[in-house]
Amino acid sequence: MTDRQSFLPEAGRPAADLLAELRALTAADLPTRGGRTTAYTYDAGRPEVRAAAEGAYLAMLEVNGLDPTAFPSIVALERRVVGAVAARLGGDGATPGVFTSGGTESIMLAVKAARDSRPEVAEPEIVVPATAHAAFFKAGKYLKVKVVAVPVDPETFRAVPAAMAAACTERTVLLVASAPSYAHGVVDPVAAIAAAAAERGLPCHVDACVGGWLLPWLAEAGADVPPFDLSVPGVTSLSCDLHKFGYAPKGASVLLFRDQPMRLAAYFACAQWPGYPVVNSTVQSSKGAGPLAGAWATLQALGADGYRALGRAALDATRRLVAGVGAIDGLRVLGAPDATLVAIGTSGDDPLDLWELADESRARGFFLQPQLSVDGLPASLHVTLTGVSGEGVDALLAAVRESVAAVRARGPVAPPTDVLALLDGLDLYLLDDAAFASLLPATGLALAPDPDSGAGSGTRMAGVNRLLDALPPHLRDQLATRFLSALYSPYLGG
């Protein structure tokens, strides 16, 4: 464990030493390029584009987006970035929008705008498909808005418009559709959901965070993409992340509105204190302009032709992966993906342990993201394919086949009944980090060495994922929260 007294040196250290230490620390991280980390990272595979984004990011590193009158460059850049996204997604240069730090912030602002547009509703609710992103639940917590999650079709994993309409009450302030849903890569029936919202005088937000800057290029490549953007009647707002399939540096998303009043409802203003007047278009006040500049540079460096080529490559890789998974005994793709996001599940009553499969695949160089079962929807492993994924599809499929064989050879893993019984009688929030960390070995968790050591990643998460999947939702949240707290404490790791 690192000596806590060494975190701040008495004397400044040379930059070369600091960069060398960063390289050592990141040696334990999943790779961010090359397509082997099939979640979290998006690689265009074009060094010249990354160089342009990096240069632009650093050029604006010290520019503060808090006051656009002091730094007019951020106004110019935001107009250009928002305009480019709007023009591609059913709007034009006059479409109001906001540049945010990511999909969660875009979604929170969309929920705030809907809530504040109906101040007469004392206990506001939003109606979402059960497959909606967790960011809507986070927005509900922060903004004191009840989230009504409606079951989706169990075969297609798409939202059911009639069921969502039936869930609306006099307290409803927003309906939500996904394009696509992150978990399964399928686009909800946006037109029908938006029509149901319009009939009731309600706004409709389309969460296109992951697909907004992907689906148009897939359509040009020949994919059958259902309508989802601002051109659809009844859609009043849409979120689109540029740090996903826009391939921009992290911290880049756009929230579009059909009309100006909804954008104004997303703003925050305060001139009621003795300091400077605060007017924010986002949750953040002070914010670096690096992500904005990086997003603008990436859009310019790739251009439409670059995105078309990356879209074609990602679509081809997805089709190859879907076909390959279908040929592996015991596995299947859940639903029929509209985008380049794939959920791998087990076929029929096959007892194959997906959590062990994820660990085995990671040991073979490919990270497949575990997705828990929820409300009758089966567990799965998530794969996002990007413009560089085609080069590694064959290797990924080989790794999955080898991993399946290894899991089968080891045999079924007993359910964590003893641990479940233990947790059933505990309030995890009453435990301190040291006490909680002492319980984790019983889950089968095998963590990598202390992150400060920079050692290679040996994390095995099957035990924790198996336990989470067996717990009821409220205990899942408790366990995940306590795990994260303990992970940042000195009690886990080496």
Helices and strands as residue ranges (DSSP letters): G 4-6, H 15-25, G 26-28, H 47-59, H 72-88, E 97-100, H 103-116, E 125-129, H 134-143, E 146-150, H 161-166, E 172-178, H 190-199, E 204-207, H 215-220, E 237-241, E 253-257, H 260-266, E 268-270, E 278-280, H 290-326, E 331-333, E 341-346, H 354-363, E 369-371, E 380-384, G 389-392, H 393-410, H 417-424, G 428-430, H 433-439, G 440-443, G 451-453, H 462-470, H 473-487
